Amino acid sequence: NTINSSILASVRPMCNVESNDPGFDEKLIPLINSQIMVAHHELGIGVNGFNITGDTETWADWLSTGEAKLSAVKTWLGYSVLLLFDPPDNGTVLKSMQEQIDKMAWMLASKSRLEGHAKTIYPVEYAEED
């Protein structure tokens, strides 16, 4: 699993699907793409408007020069998709996974802000009061 490996093939095993099994791609691809959008807009990660369509898109295609963040991004994306695709029944496992997602999101967003890719984790606009 390097920066040149397939995003879809890397996420499948984290969702309890064999890396070469396309049987759930119809469900996984939209979930992956929605999380990729969240990653860009909330965490400052990856290329704006990037989407996967199958096994051909790699981490390098999405992250450009983000090899230093690759493990954290894989963990965040894989667990985020898993919670949407097939959340665990065990509350302790669910809580642990959510904590890992939150921890990776905070770390990735902080690093992106330091690199100048994200101004804030959750941009907020306040309306002026009359």
C-alpha positions in Angstrom: 0.0 0.0 0.0 1.9 3.0 -1.3 0.8 6.4 -2.5 0.5 4.8 -6.0 -2.0 2.2 -4.9 -5.7 2.3 -5.7 -7.9 4.2 -3.3 -10.8 1.9 -3.8 -8.6 -1.3 -3.4 -7.2 0.2 -0.2 -10.6 1.1 1.3 -12.3 -2.2 0.5 -10.5 -4.3 3.2 -11.2 -1.6 5.8 -14.9 -2.2 5.0 -14.5 -6.0 5.3 -14.4 -6.5 1.5 -11.6 -8.2 -0.3 -9.3 -5.7 -2.0 -10.0 -7.2 -5.4 -13.8 -7.8 -5.0 -15.8 -5.3 -7.0 -19.1 -6.7 -5.7 -19.8 -3.7 -3.4 -18.2 -0.9 -5.6 -21.7 0.5 -6.4 -22.2 1.2 -2.7 -18.6 2.0 -1.8 -17.7 4.5 -4.6 -20.3 7.1 -3.7 -19.4 6.8 0.0 -15.7 7.2 -0.8 -16.4 10.2 -3.0 -18.6 11.9 -0.4 -15.8 11.5 2.2 -13.2 12.8 -0.3 -15.3 16.0 -0.6 -15.5 16.3 3.1 -11.8 15.8 3.3 -11.1 18.6 0.9 -13.7 21.1 2.3 -13.3 20.5 6.0 -9.8 19.1 6.4 -8.0 20.9 3.5 -6.9 17.5 2.0 -6.6 16.6 -1.6 -7.5 18.0 -5.0 -10.8 19.9 -5.2 -13.5 18.1 -7.1 -11.6 14.8 -7.2 -13.7 11.6 -7.5 -13.0 8.0 -8.0 -14.8 5.9 -10.6 -13.1 2.5 -9.9 -9.7 0.9 -9.2 -7.7 3.2 -11.4 -7.5 6.4 -9.2 -4.6 6.3 -6.8 -3.8 8.1 -3.5 -1.2 10.1 -5.5 -3.9 11.3 -7.9 -5.9 12.7 -5.0 -3.3 13.8 -2.5 -0.6 15.1 -5.0 2.3 15.5 -2.6 0.7 14.2 0.5 2.7 11.0 1.1 3.7 12.2 4.6 0.0 12.2 5.6 -0.9 9.0 3.7 -1.3 6.6 6.7 -3.5 9.1 8.6 -5.6 9.8 5.5 -6.1 6.1 4.8 -7.2 5.5 8.4 -9.6 8.5 8.3 -11.1 7.6 4.9 -11.3 3.9 5.6 -13.0 4.2 9.0 -15.3 7.1 7.8 -16.5 4.9 4.9 -16.9 1.8 7.1 -19.1 3.7 9.5 -21.4 4.7 6.6 -21.2 1.3 4.8 -21.3 -1.2 7.7 -21.1 0.3 11.2 -20.2 -2.1 14.0 -22.9 -3.4 16.3 -20.6 -3.2 19.3 -20.9 0.2 20.9 -17.4 0.1 22.3 -15.9 -0.6 18.9 -18.1 2.1 17.3 -17.0 4.6 19.9 -13.3 3.7 19.4 -13.6 4.0 15.6 -15.3 7.4 15.9 -12.6 8.6 18.3 -9.9 7.5 15.8 -11.7 9.3 13.0 -12.0 12.5 15.1 -8.4 12.3 16.1 -7.2 11.8 12.5 -9.5 14.6 11.3 -8.1 17.0 13.9 -4.5 16.1 13.1 -5.0 16.3 9.4 -6.9 19.6 9.5 -4.3 21.1 11.8 -1.5 20.1 9.5 -3.4 21.5 6.5 -3.9 24.8 8.3 -0.2 24.9 9.0 0.6 24.2 5.4 -1.9 26.9 4.3 -4.5 24.6 2.7 -7.3 25.1 5.2 -8.1 28.3 7.1 -10.2 26.6 9.7 -11.7 23.2 10.4 -15.3 24.5 10.4 -15.7 27.8 8.7 -18.5 29.8 10.3 -20.2 33.0 9.1 -22.0 35.3 11.5 -24.8 37.5 10.3 -24.7 41.0 11.5 -27.5 41.9 13.9 -29.8 44.8 13.0 
